Amino acid sequence: MTRIPFVALAVFVTLVSFLASRPALAQCVNTATPSCGVYEACFAKYCPCKNDADEYFITYGKKYCERFLSKTSLSDAGKTWRDKTLNCLQETIVPKLDISTNPSCNCSSMRKFAFDSHVQCYTQPGASIWDLPVDNIVEIGMTVDLSTIWTSESMRQIKAVAAVCAKTATDPARKKLWSSF
């Protein structure tokens, strides 16, 4: 019995040591509790696109992360979807970053990559938008600025999410609803 805590402690110390020796990687690790700090501490640091029309991490990612985390009226399923989606979006980006001491980043391609990851994260198994109560879907839609929704990036994303939901929703009425998009 005394071995299990020792093994757990050894794994923890090894992980902390590894992360301490790689500060860039440590800044890019998600916490157990959903948060938005990674957008500044990691993403914007290693993909500095400030004042670039293609900047994504602060003006879009962090902004909407904070808005969604402030939503307290979502159902339990809605909160699960939100938390798993935020985690998915953040974890999808990390492998694409150059976390070296002199990072290079193509702002346009990183923005496109980040936007393209939304569909898979919104519709992931076990936490897909297609299974949420309708009032949650409406609230999610109302969280996003109208000026953002009507961009070609967002419209392409909405159509792609609807196409996935139309194929994979378990309720026939919902499949029909999603296919109407």
Contacts in CASP RR format, 6 or more apart in sequence:
PFRMAT RR
TARGET T0000
AUTHOR 0000-0000-0000
METHOD contacts of the structure
MODEL  1
MTRIPFVALAVFVTLVSFLASRPALAQCVNTATPSCGVYEACFAKYCPCK
NDADEYFITYGKKYCERFLSKTSLSDAGKTWRDKTLNCLQETIVPKLDIS
TNPSCNCSSMRKFAFDSHVQCYTQPGASIWDLPVDNIVEIGMTVDLSTIW
TSESMRQIKAVAAVCAKTATDPARKKLWSSF
18 25 0 8 1.000
19 25 0 8 1.000
19 26 0 8 1.000
19 29 0 8 1.000
20 26 0 8 1.000
24 42 0 8 1.000
24 46 0 8 1.000
24 99 0 8 1.000
24 100 0 8 1.000
24 101 0 8 1.000
25 99 0 8 1.000
27 38 0 8 1.000
27 41 0 8 1.000
27 42 0 8 1.000
27 45 0 8 1.000
28 38 0 8 1.000
28 41 0 8 1.000
28 42 0 8 1.000
28 43 0 8 1.000
28 46 0 8 1.000
28 94 0 8 1.000
28 97 0 8 1.000
28 99 0 8 1.000
30 38 0 8 1.000
30 87 0 8 1.000
30 90 0 8 1.000
30 91 0 8 1.000
34 69 0 8 1.000
34 82 0 8 1.000
34 83 0 8 1.000
34 86 0 8 1.000
34 87 0 8 1.000
35 69 0 8 1.000
36 61 0 8 1.000
36 62 0 8 1.000
36 65 0 8 1.000
36 66 0 8 1.000
36 69 0 8 1.000
36 86 0 8 1.000
37 62 0 8 1.000
38 90 0 8 1.000
39 57 0 8 1.000
39 58 0 8 1.000
39 61 0 8 1.000
39 62 0 8 1.000
39 65 0 8 1.000
40 57 0 8 1.000
40 58 0 8 1.000
40 62 0 8 1.000
42 94 0 8 1.000
42 97 0 8 1.000
42 99 0 8 1.000
43 57 0 8 1.000
43 93 0 8 1.000
43 97 0 8 1.000
44 50 0 8 1.000
44 57 0 8 1.000
44 58 0 8 1.000
44 62 0 8 1.000
45 103 0 8 1.000
46 97 0 8 1.000
46 98 0 8 1.000
46 99 0 8 1.000
46 103 0 8 1.000
46 105 0 8 1.000
47 57 0 8 1.000
47 97 0 8 1.000
47 98 0 8 1.000
47 103 0 8 1.000
47 105 0 8 1.000
47 107 0 8 1.000
47 110 0 8 1.000
48 103 0 8 1.000
48 105 0 8 1.000
49 55 0 8 1.000
49 56 0 8 1.000
49 57 0 8 1.000
49 105 0 8 1.000
49 107 0 8 1.000
49 110 0 8 1.000
49 111 0 8 1.000
50 58 0 8 1.000
52 107 0 8 1.000
54 107 0 8 1.000
54 108 0 8 1.000
54 110 0 8 1.000
54 111 0 8 1.000
55 107 0 8 1.000
55 111 0 8 1.000
56 107 0 8 1.000
56 110 0 8 1.000
56 111 0 8 1.000
56 114 0 8 1.000
56 115 0 8 1.000
57 114 0 8 1.000
60 114 0 8 1.000
60 148 0 8 1.000
61 89 0 8 1.000
61 114 0 8 1.000
64 143 0 8 1.000
64 144 0 8 1.000
65 86 0 8 1.000
65 89 0 8 1.000
67 143 0 8 1.000
68 82 0 8 1.000
68 85 0 8 1.000
68 86 0 8 1.000
68 140 0 8 1.000
68 143 0 8 1.000
69 82 0 8 1.000
69 86 0 8 1.000
71 79 0 8 1.000
71 82 0 8 1.000
71 139 0 8 1.000
71 143 0 8 1.000
73 139 0 8 1.000
74 81 0 8 1.000
74 82 0 8 1.000
74 136 0 8 1.000
74 139 0 8 1.000
75 132 0 8 1.000
75 133 0 8 1.000
75 135 0 8 1.000
75 136 0 8 1.000
77 131 0 8 1.000
77 132 0 8 1.000
77 133 0 8 1.000
77 136 0 8 1.000
78 132 0 8 1.000
78 133 0 8 1.000
78 136 0 8 1.000
80 127 0 8 1.000
81 127 0 8 1.000
81 128 0 8 1.000
81 129 0 8 1.000
81 132 0 8 1.000
81 136 0 8 1.000
84 121 0 8 1.000
84 124 0 8 1.000
84 126 0 8 1.000
84 127 0 8 1.000
85 121 0 8 1.000
85 122 0 8 1.000
85 124 0 8 1.000
85 127 0 8 1.000
88 117 0 8 1.000
88 120 0 8 1.000
88 121 0 8 1.000
88 124 0 8 1.000
89 114 0 8 1.000
89 117 0 8 1.000
89 118 0 8 1.000
89 121 0 8 1.000
92 114 0 8 1.000
92 117 0 8 1.000
92 120 0 8 1.000
92 121 0 8 1.000
93 110 0 8 1.000
93 113 0 8 1.000
93 114 0 8 1.000
93 117 0 8 1.000
96 110 0 8 1.000
96 113 0 8 1.000
97 103 0 8 1.000
97 105 0 8 1.000
98 104 0 8 1.000
98 105 0 8 1.000
115 153 0 8 1.000
115 157 0 8 1.000
118 157 0 8 1.000
118 161 0 8 1.000
119 157 0 8 1.000
119 160 0 8 1.000
119 161 0 8 1.000
119 164 0 8 1.000
122 128 0 8 1.000
122 129 0 8 1.000
122 161 0 8 1.000
123 129 0 8 1.000
123 130 0 8 1.000
123 161 0 8 1.000
123 164 0 8 1.000
123 165 0 8 1.000
123 168 0 8 1.000
128 165 0 8 1.000
128 168 0 8 1.000
129 137 0 8 1.000
129 140 0 8 1.000
129 161 0 8 1.000
129 165 0 8 1.000
130 164 0 8 1.000
130 165 0 8 1.000
130 168 0 8 1.000
130 169 0 8 1.000
130 170 0 8 1.000
130 174 0 8 1.000
130 178 0 8 1.000
131 169 0 8 1.000
131 170 0 8 1.000
131 174 0 8 1.000
132 140 0 8 1.000
141 149 0 8 1.000
144 154 0 8 1.000
148 154 0 8 1.000
149 155 0 8 1.000
149 158 0 8 1.000
158 181 0 8 1.000
159 181 0 8 1.000
162 178 0 8 1.000
162 179 0 8 1.000
162 181 0 8 1.000
163 178 0 8 1.000
163 181 0 8 1.000
165 174 0 8 1.000
165 175 0 8 1.000
165 178 0 8 1.000
166 175 0 8 1.000
166 178 0 8 1.000
166 179 0 8 1.000
166 181 0 8 1.000
167 175 0 8 1.000
169 175 0 8 1.000
169 178 0 8 1.000
END
